[in-house]
Amino acid sequence: MPDSGCALVIRDPIWNTIRVDPVAVQIIDTAAFQRLRYIRQLGLAHLVYPGATHTRFDHALGVYHLTATALRVLSEGAKSGERAGEGFEGAELIPYAALLHDIGHYAFSHALEELEPDRMPGDHEAVSERFFESEDLKRALAPLGRGAAEEIYATIRGRGKSSLRGLVSGSLDLDKMEYLRRDARFCGVPYGEVDVDRLIQGLALLRDPETGRLEVGLSEKAVSALESLLFGKYQMFRNVYWHHAVRAATALYKRIVEVAVESGLMEKTELIGPTDEELLYELGRRAAASSTEVGSRLADRWLPALRTRRLPKRATEVAAAELRGVQLPAWVSGDTAEKRRWEDAVAAELGLQPGEALLDFPIKEAMFQLDVLVERRGSVVRVGPEGMPGLMDLPRLAHELYGSARVLRLFTFERREVTPDWLVRRLESWTDLDTTGAKGDQRVLDPVQERVVATEGCPGTS
């Protein structure tokens, strides 16, 4: 490990003591990393769970700590093997990739990544590259040698060369273990408890039986702990991340930013860099200085509503599991122009202003992401999304669990009440004509499987 200064010991409420090596100290001291102190880990969840004010800074330190611990466990296990040290090439860079994995996060974390690509510069991993170009971060990484920064960035994107990259990006990455435990603690809920020690002690470098390549896998004895992680993830999505008021706040925030970018008050590239409060302040300043109707709407109504927690109300909701057999328009989970036209039509029908009806149907296709090697009875097998009978059966329930966690909601800025049937009928019967008179996207979506299906012969799509 290069020596570029002093090590550091940090007290942490989740992991107790975190020992930070000299290079990591230099990284932490950069402006790019210190910015993470002011990006809330759970976005706007603190409006529902007051304790959820923990940050991406805290979380990044925790992932660094778990990664360093996992590397020690893997190293000790490798020493007893026939090829001691094999697969550990580039291992010295893995903790720094873990430390920097969230360096590119937008204000309020993941919320803005739900917007359509034409509103955003890219996901937080993609825009991390801008922060790697900062001079102080380049200096902090310089002791690691030529090409280290590029390899760390590639590892964050899931494209690193090291056999150990799965610790940073993959089914067994330490990110999930860390955020579930931390989020549950700070929200004050019992759902995210994961047997992290058992999982880490069960890690092993295994050889893929098909390709012969080494990658991070799991011993059979730790499989039940991995199942608990997947179930904990489901519970946290159902009870915290997709709580109706959290989603209402997120929908309002997204609409504010979307309208600001659409109207030219802010360029989408300007979304990279500001912290939570910096972005809200700048949006408010520009809106107040604008003489447009959009500026007035943001400055006088929408931004004050977010700051004072006057959130959009649930007009109705229906769980995805109850939508089985219903064919929804393919755009319901996005933030497309067609969805906006539907929302504005519904707003007019309900006596609301444009932009003040919000359809929310969050998506998490990788909730039960599973692609992991497992050492079982002396052989190595790959366990995928469907699990393996007698070894890991939880993923077989994935569709049912996903359908119960996911809820289609209509939010309105002023209280309105409609029935679930009312909402479904307006979605099924929607025929969009864009401003050119051309028919919009008429594809339909299976709301449980999250799969676009053919529209021929489908009711309500003509």
C-alpha positions in Angstrom: 0.0 0.0 0.0 1.6 3.4 -1.0 2.3 5.7 1.9 1.2 9.2 1.1 0.5 10.5 4.6 -1.2 9.5 7.8 -3.8 6.8 8.4 -7.1 7.7 10.1 -9.5 6.0 12.5 -13.2 7.0 12.2 -16.0 6.1 14.6 -19.1 4.9 12.8 -22.5 4.1 14.3 -23.0 1.0 12.1 -19.5 -0.6 11.8 -18.0 0.9 15.0 -14.4 1.5 13.9 -13.3 2.2 10.4 -9.6 2.3 9.7 -8.7 4.4 6.7 -5.3 4.1 5.0 -3.2 7.1 3.9 -4.3 7.1 0.2 -7.9 6.9 1.2 -7.4 9.8 3.6 -6.2 11.9 0.6 -9.2 10.9 -1.4 -11.6 11.7 1.4 -10.0 15.2 1.8 -10.8 16.1 -1.8 -13.6 18.6 -2.6 -15.3 15.9 -4.8 -15.5 13.5 -1.9 -16.4 16.0 0.8 -19.4 17.0 -1.4 -20.9 13.7 -0.5 -21.5 14.9 3.1 -24.3 17.0 1.6 -26.0 14.4 -0.5 -28.6 12.5 1.5 -28.4 8.8 1.1 -32.1 8.3 0.8 -33.0 11.5 -1.1 -36.3 12.8 0.3 -37.0 9.9 2.7 -36.2 12.2 5.7 -39.6 13.9 5.1 -41.1 10.6 6.2 -38.4 9.1 8.4 -36.8 12.0 10.3 -33.7 10.0 11.1 -32.9 9.4 7.5 -30.5 12.3 7.2 -27.4 10.0 6.7 -25.4 10.8 3.6 -23.5 9.3 0.7 -20.3 10.2 2.6 -21.2 7.9 5.5 -22.2 5.1 3.2 -19.1 5.3 1.1 -16.9 5.0 4.2 -18.9 2.0 5.2 -18.5 0.3 1.8 -14.8 1.0 1.9 -14.6 -0.7 5.3 -16.6 -3.8 4.3 -14.5 -4.1 1.1 -11.2 -4.0 3.0 -12.6 -6.6 5.5 -13.8 -8.9 2.6 -10.4 -8.7 0.9 -8.7 -9.8 4.1 -11.0 -12.8 4.4 -10.5 -13.7 0.7 -6.7 -13.3 1.1 -6.6 -15.6 4.1 -8.7 -18.2 2.3 -6.4 -18.0 -0.8 -3.3 -18.7 1.2 -4.4 -22.2 1.9 -5.1 -23.0 -1.8 -2.9 -24.7 -4.3 -2.4 -21.4 -6.2 -1.9 -18.9 -3.4 -2.4 -15.3 -4.5 -4.0 -16.2 -7.9 -6.8 -13.8 -8.8 -5.5 -11.0 -6.5 -3.9 -9.0 -9.3 -5.1 -5.4 -8.9 -6.6 -6.1 -5.5 -4.9 -3.0 -4.1 -7.3 -0.8 -6.1 -10.6 -2.4 -5.1 -11.0 -0.5 -1.7 -10.6 2.8 -3.5 -13.2 1.8 -6.1 -15.5 1.0 -3.2 -14.8 4.3 -1.6 -15.5 6.2 -4.8 -18.4 4.2 -6.2 -20.9 7.0 -5.4 -18.7 10.0 -6.3 -21.0 11.0 -9.2 -24.4 11.1 -7.3 -26.8 13.8 -8.1 -28.6 15.9 -5.5 -31.0 13.7 -3.5 -29.3 10.6 -4.7 -31.2 8.4 -7.1 -34.3 10.5 -7.8 -33.2 12.3 -10.9 -31.9 9.0 -12.5 -35.6 8.1 -13.0 -36.0 11.0 -15.6 -35.8 10.3 -19.3 -32.3 10.3 -20.8 -32.9 13.6 -22.7 -33.4 15.3 -19.3 -30.2 13.8 -17.8 -26.5 13.6 -18.5 -26.5 9.9 -17.5 -26.7 7.7 -14.4 -24.4 8.5 -11.4 -21.9 5.9 -12.4 -21.5 7.4 -15.9 -21.1 11.0 -14.7 -18.5 9.9 -12.1 -16.0 10.5 -14.9 -16.3 14.3 -14.5 -15.2 14.0 -10.8 -12.2 11.8 -11.8 -11.0 14.7 -14.0 -10.7 17.0 -11.0 -7.1 18.0 -10.2 -7.3 17.3 -6.5 -8.7 13.7 -7.0 -6.0 13.1 -9.6 -3.3 14.1 -7.0 -4.9 11.9 -4.4 -4.8 8.8 -6.7 -1.4 9.5 -8.1 0.5 7.4 -5.5 -1.4 4.3 -6.9 0.5 4.6 -10.2 -0.2 5.2 -13.8 -3.5 3.9 -15.0 -4.9 3.4 -11.5 -7.6 6.1 -11.8 -8.9 4.6 -15.1 -9.0 1.1 -13.7 -10.9 2.3 -10.6 -13.4 4.1 -12.8 -13.8 1.0 -14.9 -14.4 -1.1 -11.8 -17.1 1.3 -10.6 -18.8 0.8 -14.1 -18.5 -3.0 -13.7 -15.8 -3.3 -16.4 -12.7 -3.6 -14.3 -10.0 -6.2 -15.1 -9.7 -7.6 -11.6 -11.3 -10.9 -10.6 -12.3 -9.1 -7.4 -14.4 -6.4 -9.2 -17.6 -8.2 -8.0 -17.0 -6.8 -4.5 -17.8 -3.4 -6.0 -20.4 -4.2 -8.7 -22.4 -7.4 -8.8 -24.8 -9.7 -6.8 -22.3 -9.9 -3.9 -21.1 -6.3 -3.9 -20.6 -4.7 -0.4 -22.7 -1.7 -1.4 -26.0 -3.6 -0.9 -24.9 -5.1 2.5 -23.9 -1.6 3.7 -26.9 0.5 2.6 -29.5 -2.0 3.8 -28.0 -2.1 7.3 -27.4 1.7 7.4 -30.7 2.7 5.9 -32.7 0.5 8.3 -30.8 1.9 11.3 -31.3 5.5 10.4 -35.0 5.1 9.4 -35.6 3.2 12.6 -37.1 0.1 11.0 -36.2 -3.5 11.6 -36.4 -4.6 7.9 -32.8 -4.3 6.6 -30.9 -6.4 9.0 -28.5 -8.6 7.1 -26.0 -11.1 8.4 -23.1 -9.3 7.0 -20.5 -11.2 8.9 -21.8 -14.6 7.7 -21.8 -13.3 4.1 -18.3 -11.9 4.2 -16.9 -15.0 5.9 -18.6 -17.1 3.2 -16.9 -15.2 0.3 -14.5 -17.2 -1.9 -12.7 -16.7 -5.2 -14.3 -19.4 -7.4 -13.6 -20.5 -11.0 -16.4 -20.2 -13.4 -17.0 -23.8 -14.7 -17.8 -22.5 -18.2 -15.1 -19.8 -18.8 -12.4 -20.9 -16.3 -12.2 -17.3 -15.0 -12.0 -16.5 -11.3 -14.6 -14.3 -9.7 -16.0 -13.6 -6.3 -18.5 -16.3 -5.2 -20.0 -17.8 -2.1 -19.7 -21.0 -0.2 -22.9 -23.0 0.3 -22.9 -22.3 4.1 -23.5 -18.6 3.5 -26.4 -19.0 1.0 -29.1 -18.5 3.6 -27.5 -15.2 4.5 -27.7 -14.1 0.9 -31.4 -15.1 0.8 -31.9 -12.9 3.9 -30.2 -10.0 2.0 -32.6 -10.4 -0.9 -35.6 -10.5 1.4 -34.4 -7.5 3.4 -34.0 -5.6 0.1 -37.6 -6.4 -0.8 -38.9 -5.3 2.7 -36.9 -2.0 2.5 -38.3 -1.2 -1.0 -41.9 -2.0 0.1 -41.8 -0.2 3.4 -39.2 2.6 3.0 -37.9 3.4 -0.5 -41.4 3.1 -2.1 -43.4 4.4 0.9 -46.2 6.5 -0.6 -45.1 9.8 0.9 -41.5 9.2 -0.1 -42.7 8.6 -3.7 -44.9 11.7 -3.5 -41.9 13.9 -2.5 -39.8 12.2 -5.2 -42.4 12.8 -7.9 -42.7 16.5 -6.9 -38.9 16.9 -6.9 -38.6 15.2 -10.3 -41.3 17.4 -11.8 -39.6 20.5 -10.5 -36.3 19.6 -12.1 -37.9 18.3 -15.3 -39.8 21.5 -15.8 -36.8 23.6 -15.0 -34.7 21.8 -17.6 -37.5 21.8 -20.2 -38.1 25.5 -19.8 -34.4 26.4 -20.0 -34.1 27.7 -16.5 -31.3 25.1 -16.0 -29.2 23.1 -18.4 -29.1 19.4 -17.7 -25.3 19.4 -17.4 -25.7 21.8 -14.5 -27.3 19.0 -12.5 -23.9 17.4 -12.1 -22.2 18.8 -9.0 -24.7 20.6 -6.8 -25.5 19.2 -3.4 -29.1 18.9 -2.2 -29.4 22.4 -0.8 -27.3 24.0 -3.5 -29.6 22.7 -6.2 -32.8 23.7 -4.4 -31.4 27.2 -3.8 -30.3 27.7 -7.4 -33.6 26.5 -8.7 -35.4 28.9 -6.4 -33.1 31.8 -7.3 -33.5 31.3 -11.0 -37.3 30.8 -10.8 -37.8 33.9 -8.7 -35.7 35.9 -11.3 -37.7 34.6 -14.2 -40.7 36.5 -15.5 -42.3 33.4 -17.0 -45.3 31.4 -15.9 -43.0 28.4 -15.2 -40.8 30.5 -13.0 -43.8 31.7 -11.0 -45.1 28.2 -10.6 -41.8 26.9 -9.3 -41.0 29.9 -7.1 -44.4 30.4 -5.6 -45.9 27.0 -5.5 -43.8 23.9 -6.2 -40.5 24.7 -4.4 -42.2 26.0 -1.3 -44.4 22.9 -1.2 -41.4 20.7 -1.2 -39.5 22.7 1.4 -42.5 22.8 3.8 -43.6 19.2 3.2 -46.9 20.1 1.5 -46.6 17.0 -0.6 -48.9 15.8 -3.4 -51.8 13.7 -2.1 -52.7 10.1 -3.1 -55.8 10.3 -5.3 -55.8 6.5 -5.6 -53.4 3.6 -5.7 -53.3 0.0 -6.9 -50.7 -2.7 -6.3 -49.0 -4.2 -9.3 -50.2 -7.6 -8.2 -53.8 -6.5 -8.5 -53.1 -5.4 -12.1 -52.5 -8.9 -13.4 -54.0 -9.1 -16.8 -54.3 -5.4 -17.2 -52.4 -3.9 -20.1 -50.9 -0.6 -19.3 -49.2 1.8 -21.7 -45.5 1.2 -21.9 -44.6 4.7 -20.6 -46.2 4.4 -17.2 -42.9 3.7 -15.5 -41.0 6.5 -17.2 -41.2 10.3 -17.5 -41.9 10.6 -21.1 -43.6 13.5 -23.0 -46.5 11.1 -23.7 -46.9 10.5 -20.0 -46.9 14.2 -19.3 -49.7 14.7 -21.9 -51.7 12.0 -20.1 -51.1 13.6 -16.7 -52.1 17.0 -17.9 -55.3 15.6 -19.5 -56.1 14.0 -16.1 -55.2 17.3 -14.3 -57.6 19.2 -16.5 -60.4 16.6 -15.8 -59.8 17.0 -12.1 -59.7 20.8 -12.2 -56.0 21.1 -11.6 -53.2 23.1 -13.2 -50.9 21.5 -15.8 -48.2 19.5 -14.2 -50.1 19.0 -11.0 -51.3 15.4 -11.5 -48.4 12.9 -11.2 -48.5 9.2 -12.1 -46.0 7.1 -10.2 -45.1 3.5 -10.9 -41.5 2.9 -9.7 -39.5 0.2 -11.3 -36.6 -1.9 -10.0 -35.9 -4.6 -12.5 -32.8 -5.8 -10.5 -34.5 -6.0 -7.1 -33.7 -9.8 -7.0 -30.7 -9.5 -9.3 -28.8 -12.8 -8.9 -25.8 -14.0 -10.9 -23.4 -15.7 -8.5 -21.1 -18.7 -8.3 -21.7 -21.0 -5.4 -19.4 -23.7 -4.1 -21.6 -26.7 -3.4 -20.4 -30.2 -2.4 -17.0 -29.8 -3.9 -18.2 -28.3 -7.2 -19.0 -24.8 -8.4 -22.4 -23.9 -9.9 -23.8 -20.6 -11.1 -27.1 -19.5 -9.5 -29.1 -17.1 -11.7 -32.3 -15.1 -11.3 -34.5 -18.3 -10.9 -32.4 -19.6 -8.0 -31.8 -23.3 -7.5 -34.1 -25.8 -5.8 -32.9 -26.7 -2.4 -30.1 -24.2 -2.5 -31.6 -20.7 -3.1 -35.4 -20.7 -3.6 -36.3 -17.0 -2.8 -35.8 -15.7 -6.3 -38.5 -18.1 -7.5 -40.9 -15.9 -5.5 -39.5 -12.8 -7.1 -42.4 -12.0 -9.4 -44.9 -12.2 -6.5 -42.8 -10.2 -4.1 -42.1 -7.6 -6.8 -45.8 -7.3 -7.5 -46.6 -6.7 -3.9 -43.9 -4.1 -3.4 -44.7 -2.1 -6.5 -47.7 0.3 -6.4 -49.2 2.4 -9.2 -50.3 5.7 -7.7 -51.9 8.9 -8.9 -50.8 11.9 -6.9 -52.5 15.4 -7.1 -51.2 18.7 -5.8 -54.7 19.4 -4.3 -56.7 16.7 -2.7 -58.8 14.6 -5.1 -60.2 11.1 -4.7 -60.8 8.7 -7.5 -61.2 4.9 -7.6 -58.6 2.5 -8.8 -60.9 1.5 -11.6 -61.2 5.1 -12.7 -57.4 5.3 -13.0 -57.0 2.0 -14.8 -59.8 2.8 -17.3 -58.1 6.1 -18.2 -54.8 4.3 -18.8 -56.3 1.5 -20.8 -58.4 3.8 -23.0 -55.7 6.5 -23.6 -55.0 7.2 -27.2 -52.4 9.9 -27.4 -52.1 12.4 -30.3 -49.0 14.4 -30.0 -48.8 18.0 -31.1 -48.2 17.0 -34.8 -51.4 14.9 -34.8 -49.5 11.7 -35.0 -50.4 8.8 -32.7 -48.0 8.3 -29.8 -46.5 5.1 -28.4 -49.3 2.5 -28.1 -47.2 -0.4 -26.8 -48.5 -2.0 -23.6 -46.8 -3.3 -20.5 -47.4 -6.3 -18.3 -47.4 -4.5 -14.9 -46.1 -7.5 -12.9 -43.5 -8.9 -15.3 -42.4 -5.4 -16.4 -42.4 -6.6 -20.0 -43.6 -4.8 -23.1 -46.0 -7.0 -25.1 -47.6 -6.8 -28.6 -50.6 -4.6 -28.9 -52.5 -6.4 -31.7 -55.9 -7.4 -30.5 -55.4 -5.7 -27.1 -58.3 -3.7 -25.8 -57.9 0.0 -25.2 -54.8 0.4 -27.4 -56.3 1.5 -30.7 
